[in-house]
Structures are given as C-alpha cells and as structure tokens.
Amino acid sequence: MKKYIIALSAIGLMASCSITRPYTATNNPIGSKVGKSQTGVILGTSAGDELAVGLFVLNNNFGVIEAAKKGKINKIATVDVKTTNYLFFQKVEVIVTGE
C-alpha cells in the first residue's frame, strides 16, 4: 500500500497541463519569423494581462520584447502565451510571430 501511495504522489508531482492562448494581434502580416521568450514561475500564475506573477519569476527579461529580439522581428503580427502548469511551478512561454 505504501508503494502505491508513493507512486501516485510521484505521478501527481510530474503531471502537467498546457494551454496556449492568444495575447494580442496587429494588422501586420504574420511572416515567417518566430521568437520565443521563456520563464519559470514558482507559486504564481499567468492569467489575463499579467504574463507572469508569482513568488519567484526566474527570467527578469521575459516578455514580448525579448521574444521579438530573439526572433529578429521588427514588425510584430501576433503574440501567444503558452502556459504549462505543474504542481507548484509554471513554465510560461511568449511566442511572437512577424517580419
């Protein structure tokens, strides 16, 4: 019985759920360039207008500007936010497309 409880606890700690939501869009063409910016959030959330709010945000440069720079994008077309939830931790990724 003890082994089952330990196994279920381990599975619960490793389980995750992921959702991608639109953040904003412009009239610029989508283009072929994609830039991404990632951070981890401990004991926090990513909801609404706030990209990452929590006790600890692991990347201070996280956001749309960093994603556009990484993708060498001058004209932003769309911005999506992908959030992967773990038990006490979230991985938040901003995905920017454009030219």
N, C-alpha and C positions, 0 to 999 in steps of 0.2 A: 504494500500500500504506500509505503514511504517513497519508493522508487517512482510510482505513478504521480505522486504529488510533485516531486522534484522535476520529473519530465514535463508535466503540464505547466509548471512555473517557468521552466526554460523556454518552452514554446511560446508562452504568453509574453515573455520578455523580448523574443526575437520577432514576433509578429508585427506586421506593419500594414498601413493603409495609405494609398497615394491618390491624390486628386490634382488635376490641372485645371486652373480657372483663368479666364481672360481678365486682364487687369486694365488695359486700355488699348485703343486703336486710333490711328490717324488716317488721313486721306493719302498718305504716301504709299507708293507701290511696295508690295511685300518684298520683292527682290530675292536674292539667293543667299544672302549673308545671315548667319545666326550667331548670336553672342549669348553666353550664359554666365551668371553670377550665382555662387552658392554660399550658403552659410548654415550653421547649425544653431539651434535654439534649445536651450535647456530650461525646462519648466516654463514654457511660454507658448505663444500661439502666432499664427499668421492668418489674419482674417480682416476682411473689409479693406480699408485704405492702408492699414498698417501691414507692411511686408514681413516684419519680424519684431515681436515684442516678447521679452522674457527676462528671466533672472540673469541669464548669460546669453549673449549673442556673440558667436565665435569669429565673425568676419565684420570688422567695422566699416569696410569699404563696400559692403554688399549693397546691390541695388541696380537700378536701370542704367545709370551712368557707367558703372563698372562693366556690365554686360555689353553695352554698346561699344565701349573701348576694346574689350576682348574680341568682339566680332568685327572690329574695324567698320562700324556702321555710322554713317553721317546723318542719314535720314531714317528715323525710326518709323516703322509701319505698325507693328503690333507688339504688345508686351503680355506675356502669360506668366503665371506664377504656379509652379509645381510644388506641392507640399507633401512630404512623406512623414507620416506620424508613427512614432514608436511610443513606448510606454511613457517615458519622461523626457523624451528628446524628439525634436523635429528637424528634418532636413528641408530647407527652403531653397528653391532654385528659381531665379528670374530668367526667362527666355525671351530675348529680344530679336525680332526679325526686321529686315530693312535693306537699304542700299548703302 
